[in-house]
Amino acid sequence: MRQPRQMATGTSGIDATTETAIDWIIKLTSGHTSATDRASFDQWLAADTRHLVAWQEVSTLLKQPVTAIQQADLLTPGQRQAARLALTATPPSTTRRKMLGSSITMLALGIGAYT
Amino acid sequence: MSTAEPITDQVRVETLYREHHHWLQAWLRKKLGDTHQAADLTHDTFVRVINSDQINQPILEPRAFLTTLAQRVLYTFWRRRELEHAWLQALAQQPEETCMSAEDYACVREAIEAIDRLLKGLPAKVRQAFLLRTLDDMTHAEIASAMNISIASVERYMKQALVHCYLARHLLDPQA
């Protein structure tokens, strides 16, 4: 059975099945998936229940928060982009005290006060 | 799990609280410059004390123990503020005015925090590539073009991010 190309990234700490599931999700969400890829994946998934378990776990890692943001984006377009900017603009290492001012920004924007 | 243990744990928590909570609150007030927030975070720290796996044994250095937990509470607090601030700034720059219910507001804010917890420690480029894929549904070719990197790099970043998230998930929530 053909499997997606394994990418060597020093993936210690995860088992081989999980790693294969991760390689599949990368392949299938790349935007460049062939019918052959899809068929190979179906075959892999059906071959062993452990494959299915690993797949379910890997494919739902961020599902809940991502779905929440995408649904918000349907109601108020721009939420996805804003969330991505928030998550990339400020790496955690730069957490600073000045952010205490953010409650003032909230008031200024008139966005539903939530505390 | 033994049934006799919780009583001992409870006594330890009570002792810690009685002897050190004023000190801890003063320590947090110095960090925060705000009495109310210091009181809130003192409370959060003691919640962590109760859930700590070290509370079932004698605490030899109580203030060092409390400081370690309080620093984590502080980190979460600052990081939450920082993410919220960046998120609101990004929304403010949208062409259309954003109008959200308090419920939706809380839901998105929590979703951003949840993603941030899983991505914590990943390099900026990896985060960016992964979020373009996950949140914006961009293809690898689109990401490669947007970030001016090769498709092979995009694939490598995806792998790094997913392995990281998987491990983070298991560290944060071992029962998952």
Chai-1 contact restraints between the chains, C-beta under 6 A:
chainA,res_idxA,chainB,res_idxB,connection_type,confidence,min_distance_angstrom,max_distance_angstrom,comment,restraint_id
A,M7,B,K159,contact,1.0,0.0,6.0,A-B,restraint_1
A,T9,B,K159,contact,1.0,0.0,6.0,A-B,restraint_2
A,T9,B,Q160,contact,1.0,0.0,6.0,A-B,restraint_3
A,T11,B,V163,contact,1.0,0.0,6.0,A-B,restraint_4
A,G13,B,L167,contact,1.0,0.0,6.0,A-B,restraint_5
A,I14,B,V163,contact,1.0,0.0,6.0,A-B,restraint_6
A,I22,B,L162,contact,1.0,0.0,6.0,A-B,restraint_7
A,I26,B,M158,contact,1.0,0.0,6.0,A-B,restraint_8
A,S30,B,H140,contact,1.0,0.0,6.0,A-B,restraint_9
A,G31,B,T139,contact,1.0,0.0,6.0,A-B,restraint_10
A,G31,B,H140,contact,1.0,0.0,6.0,A-B,restraint_11
A,L61,B,C165,contact,1.0,0.0,6.0,A-B,restraint_12
A,L61,B,R169,contact,1.0,0.0,6.0,A-B,restraint_13
A,P65,B,A111,contact,1.0,0.0,6.0,A-B,restraint_14
A,P65,B,A114,contact,1.0,0.0,6.0,A-B,restraint_15
A,P65,B,I115,contact,1.0,0.0,6.0,A-B,restraint_16
A,V66,B,T134,contact,1.0,0.0,6.0,A-B,restraint_17
A,A68,B,C107,contact,1.0,0.0,6.0,A-B,restraint_18
A,A68,B,A111,contact,1.0,0.0,6.0,A-B,restraint_19
A,I69,B,V108,contact,1.0,0.0,6.0,A-B,restraint_20
A,I69,B,A111,contact,1.0,0.0,6.0,A-B,restraint_21
A,A72,B,D104,contact,1.0,0.0,6.0,A-B,restraint_22
A,A72,B,V108,contact,1.0,0.0,6.0,A-B,restraint_23
A,T76,B,T98,contact,1.0,0.0,6.0,A-B,restraint_24
A,G78,B,Q94,contact,1.0,0.0,6.0,A-B,restraint_25
A,R80,B,L135,contact,1.0,0.0,6.0,A-B,restraint_26
A,R80,B,D136,contact,1.0,0.0,6.0,A-B,restraint_27
A,A82,B,W87,contact,1.0,0.0,6.0,A-B,restraint_28
A,A82,B,A90,contact,1.0,0.0,6.0,A-B,restraint_29
A,A82,B,L91,contact,1.0,0.0,6.0,A-B,restraint_30
A,A83,B,I112,contact,1.0,0.0,6.0,A-B,restraint_31
A,R84,B,L131,contact,1.0,0.0,6.0,A-B,restraint_32
A,R84,B,L135,contact,1.0,0.0,6.0,A-B,restraint_33
A,L85,B,A90,contact,1.0,0.0,6.0,A-B,restraint_34
A,A86,B,L83,contact,1.0,0.0,6.0,A-B,restraint_35
A,A86,B,A86,contact,1.0,0.0,6.0,A-B,restraint_36
A,A86,B,W87,contact,1.0,0.0,6.0,A-B,restraint_37
A,A86,B,A90,contact,1.0,0.0,6.0,A-B,restraint_38
A,A86,B,I112,contact,1.0,0.0,6.0,A-B,restraint_39
A,L87,B,D116,contact,1.0,0.0,6.0,A-B,restraint_40
A,L87,B,L131,contact,1.0,0.0,6.0,A-B,restraint_41
A,T88,B,R127,contact,1.0,0.0,6.0,A-B,restraint_42
A,T88,B,Q128,contact,1.0,0.0,6.0,A-B,restraint_43
A,A89,B,A86,contact,1.0,0.0,6.0,A-B,restraint_44
A,T90,B,E82,contact,1.0,0.0,6.0,A-B,restraint_45
A,T90,B,A86,contact,1.0,0.0,6.0,A-B,restraint_46
A,P91,B,A124,contact,1.0,0.0,6.0,A-B,restraint_47
A,P92,B,R79,contact,1.0,0.0,6.0,A-B,restraint_48
A,P92,B,K120,contact,1.0,0.0,6.0,A-B,restraint_49
A,T95,B,W78,contact,1.0,0.0,6.0,A-B,restraint_50
A,T95,B,R79,contact,1.0,0.0,6.0,A-B,restraint_51
A,T95,B,E82,contact,1.0,0.0,6.0,A-B,restraint_52
A,M99,B,R81,contact,1.0,0.0,6.0,A-B,restraint_53
A,M99,B,E82,contact,1.0,0.0,6.0,A-B,restraint_54
A,M99,B,H85,contact,1.0,0.0,6.0,A-B,restraint_55
A,S102,B,R81,contact,1.0,0.0,6.0,A-B,restraint_56
A,S102,B,E84,contact,1.0,0.0,6.0,A-B,restraint_57
A,S102,B,H85,contact,1.0,0.0,6.0,A-B,restraint_58
A,T105,B,L88,contact,1.0,0.0,6.0,A-B,restraint_59
A,L109,B,L88,contact,1.0,0.0,6.0,A-B,restraint_60
A,L109,B,A92,contact,1.0,0.0,6.0,A-B,restraint_61
A,G112,B,M100,contact,1.0,0.0,6.0,A-B,restraint_62
A,G112,B,S101,contact,1.0,0.0,6.0,A-B,restraint_63
A,G112,B,A102,contact,1.0,0.0,6.0,A-B,restraint_64
A,G112,B,Y105,contact,1.0,0.0,6.0,A-B,restraint_65
A,Y114,B,A102,contact,1.0,0.0,6.0,A-B,restraint_66
A,Y114,B,Y105,contact,1.0,0.0,6.0,A-B,restraint_67
A,Y114,B,A106,contact,1.0,0.0,6.0,A-B,restraint_68
